[in-house]
Amino acid sequence: MKKKVCTGCNKEKSLTEYYKDKSAKNGLRANCKECRKAYNKKYYQENKEYVKACRKKYYQENLEKEKAYKKKWREENKEKERARSKKWREENSEYDKAYKKKYREENQEQIKARHKKWREENPERQRAINRLSSSKRRARKLNTQVEAITDELLKEHWIKKGIDPHRCFYCEDRPYEHLEHCIPLSRGGTHTKDNLVPACASCNLSKGTKTPDEWEG
């Protein structure tokens, strides 16, 4: 394995321990990754305001490019980002709660406007969220099992089960309008993925509190 001596720590290290540099003769930086990180950290600590100003200026001058890059990165690293965010929230739960509470108190009007705009631009998703929330409230009142589900997770579950998330599960003709509990909550049904299906208003209202066998029979 080829190696080279780092100009920072004077240690001989493998080439994988160096960042790439197209301008260098061998295509690698003179100092190793570890030394480079230490240098960057020290430089940032000594020049915080200058670095922040440069970053802000660059971001403002390349707004669309930066947005596109961040969007692409998030799409390609969804699971990684979710895991990282979850870990951070768990390790900083009190700080996270306090920060979010303070932000909501200081930005109430902006948050309301943003939520209103999102609802107007995403009517179908908003209706789906409303259906989930309504069903969850009823399930909790009846003290039955409630599973933490999002509209996205529910759709993924239906697709895996061969259920069309946009059509009625029963008639397979009309569009999805109501979130239906196959075994009604009043009959001991649970608010879980396996007991939820998409239904049209006609089928859901006709079925009422009957089980699928009772209704179809």
N, C-alpha and C positions, 0 to 999 in steps of 0.2 A: 504494500500500500504506500502510495506517494505521500510525503510529508513536507512541510515547510516550517520555518521558524517565524514565530510571531514577533513583530517589531515592538509590541507592547509589553508582553510578559517574558519575551525571549525564550519561550518554550517551543519545542518541536511538536507540531500537531498535524493530524491528518487533514487533507484538503477539505473534507466535509465540515471542518470546524471553522471555515472562513466564508464570509459572504461574497457573492459574485461582484465583480467590478469590470465592466467592459473596457474601461480605459487602461486597465493594467495589462502588462505583457502576458501574464499567465492567467488573466481573467478573474483574479481573486484579489480581495483587499489585503493590505500588508499586515493588518492586525486581526486577530481571531475574533469570533463572535462574542466571546466572553468579555474581551477587552473593549470591543466596540460598544457593547451594551453598557459597560461601566462608564465609558467616556460620555456616551449620550446622556446617561442619568446625571452625571456630574455637571455636564454642560447645561442641562435643563434646570437643575437646581440653582445654578449660578446666573441663569438668564431667563427665568420664568416669564416675566412680562414681555420681553422681546420675542420669545418663541411663540407665546400666545398671540401676540399682535401679528406676527408673520403668518401663523396658521389661519387666523381670522381673515386676514387680507386675502390669502390664497383661496380660502373657501368662498368668500364673497365674489372673487373674480372668476371662479370656476364652479359656480353654484350648480348648474345643470349637470356638469360632468361628475361632480362629487355625489349628487343625488343618485345618478344612474349607477355609479360605482357601488354605493352603499346598498342600493336596492338589489343589485345583482349579487353582491356578497351575502346579504341576508337570505336571499332565495337559495343560494348554494350551500349555506351553512345553517339552515333552520334548526336542525336537531342540536348542533353544537352550541348555537346561541341560546336555545331554550335551556339546555343543561347548565350553561354558564350563568345565565340569569337566575335560574332556580337556586343554584348553589350560593350565589352572592346574596340572594334574598334570605336564604336560610341562615347564612352566617352573619347577616346584618339586619335581622328582622326589625329590631327596635328603631334603628336609624331609618330604615326603609319606610316604616309606618309613619314616623314623625315627619320625614321629608315629604311624603305623599299628602299627608294631612295639611302641612303648611302650604304646599303648592296649590291644593284645591281651594284653600281659604283665600289665597292671594290672587287666584286666577279664575274665579267663579264665572265671570262673564265670557271669558275666552273659551272655557271648557264647555259651557252651554252652547255657544255658537258653533264650536267644533262638532259637538254631538248632534246638533240640529242639522248641520251640513251633511254629516255622515248618514243620518237617517234618510235625508232627502235623496242622497245619491245611491243608497243601498236599501230600497224599500223591501225587497224580498228577504234579505238577510235580517232586517229589523223585525219583519213579521215572524221569521223563524225564531229569533231570540225571544220575542214576546210569547210565542207558543210554548217554548221551553220554560220560561219563567212562570207562566200561568199554571202549567202542569206540575211544576216543582212545588209551587205554593199549595196546590190542592193535595199533593202527596204528603207534604209535611203536616198539613192539618189532620190528615187521616193517620198520621204516625206510621207510615209505611216506609219501605226501603227507598232511599233516594241516592242515585248515583250521580257523581259529578260529570256532567256531559256538556259539551259545546255543540253548536250546530254543525261545525266542521267534522268533529269526531263521529257524530250521529250519521252524517251523510256517508262517511268512509265506511262505517259499520254496515249500513244498508247496501252499499255497492258490493261489499265483500259477500253479503248474503244473497246477492242477486236481486235486490229490491231497487226499483227505480225511485230515486229520491225526489223526483219531480211529478210522479203520478200517484194516484190513489192505489194503495196496496190491495184493496178489496175489489173494486170494479176495473182497475187497470185502464181506465178511460179518462176520467176527469183529473184535473190538476190537484196537487197537494195543497190543501187549505187548512186542515186541522191536524194537530199532533195527537195520534190515537194510541191509547193503552189497550193492547189486545185483551188482556184480562183487566177489566175495569178496576180502578183504585178502590171503589166501594165494595168490590168482591174479593179484595185481598191482593190485587195486582200491584206490581212495584214500578217505580219510576226508574227503570233501567233500560239500557240499549236493547236488550233482548225482548222487552215487552212493549217497545215503542215502534210504531210504523206510521208512514205518511197516509193520510186519508183525505178524501174530499168531504165537503160539508154535508152532502146528502147521505153518504154512507155512515159517517160518524154519528150524525143525529139519528139516523134510522137504527143503528146498532144500539145506541144508548148505553145502558148498564148491562147488556147481555154479553156473554162470552161469544167468540167467533162461532163455535158449534151451535149454540142456542140460536144465534141470529141467522146463520145460514141454513139451519135445519128448519 
